[in-house]
Amino acid sequence: MNAMVTKYEKFEWLTHGLTVSSPGFDPYIRGTGERSLNYQDRLGAIAAMNSQLAKSLTALIVFENKSASDYEYVRRYLADIFIERAVQDKKREPERIAMYHLAWLVARMVLDFVLDPELEEHYTAKGRLAYAGIHSYQLSVESYRKTWKAYEQLMVQTLESAIEDAEMVIEQYRKNTYKSMHN
């Protein structure tokens, strides 16, 4: 099982038989005469989510980060939050890297670190910036920590909130699906 689904346990239910080509030898639950859940039932949970951010994050978690369009959507969403809040806070553009470029690089790093639970333990603050593609001559670790780290935290909180929302929808959808199957 992939590490993302292990970290986000509520998403595990979505991964069972989620491909169109998953074996469907027994469309009925043995001995009950009731139809078993298929990938369409589970994809309905994603469709039931309220925001595109939650849908895209769910797709990234469930499909092991293989959806390029969802990845780019979430990355762009995070970068926009970074820039919007920095402009609201009247932050001055860094001298050696454009703010939009900084936001874009930090968004990739944040998304990768949230999706891969093992990355966090392997990188120091300096290593995280290097992972993001931000060179020390562009922005020092100290400068990043004092000025831009709060926007990274905002991105993490945004992702965590969207994941919690998705988990609630998945759990409710799962309960409703089983309830409707037994009525």
C-alpha positions, 0 to 999 in steps of 0.5 A: 500500500502506498505511504500516502494512503497509509498516512491518510487512513480514511482514503484507504476505502477509496483504493479498494477496486478503484480501477476500471480493470479491477477484477469484478468476478463476483458483482454480488456480496457472497450469500446476500444477493446484494451488489458489492461496491465497485470503482464507480461507487468509490469515485462518487465520494470524490465527486461529492467533495465541495472543493476542487482542492479537496478533489485534486488532493484526494486524487493525488493521495489515492492515485499515488501522485500520478495525476499531473493536472491535479498536482499542477492545480494544487501547486498553483492554488498554494502559490496563489495563496502565498502571493495573495497573503504576502501582498496583503502583508505588504511584503517586499519582493526578495532581491534575488528571486521573484516572489511568484517564483519563490511561491511556485517553488515553495508550493512544490516543496510543501505539496511533496512533503505533505504527500510523502510522509518520509520526506520531512525526516530527511531534510533540514531547513537548509535542505528543504530550501535546496529541495525546493530549488531555492539557492542560498545566493537567492535567499538565505535560510535565516531570511526565509525563516524570518519572512517567508516561513509563515506562508509555507505554514499557511500552505500546509494548513490549507492542505491539512484543512482540505484533507480533513474536509475530504476525509469527512466527505469520504467517511459520510459517503461511505456510511451513506453508500453502505446504508443505501445498499442495505435498505 
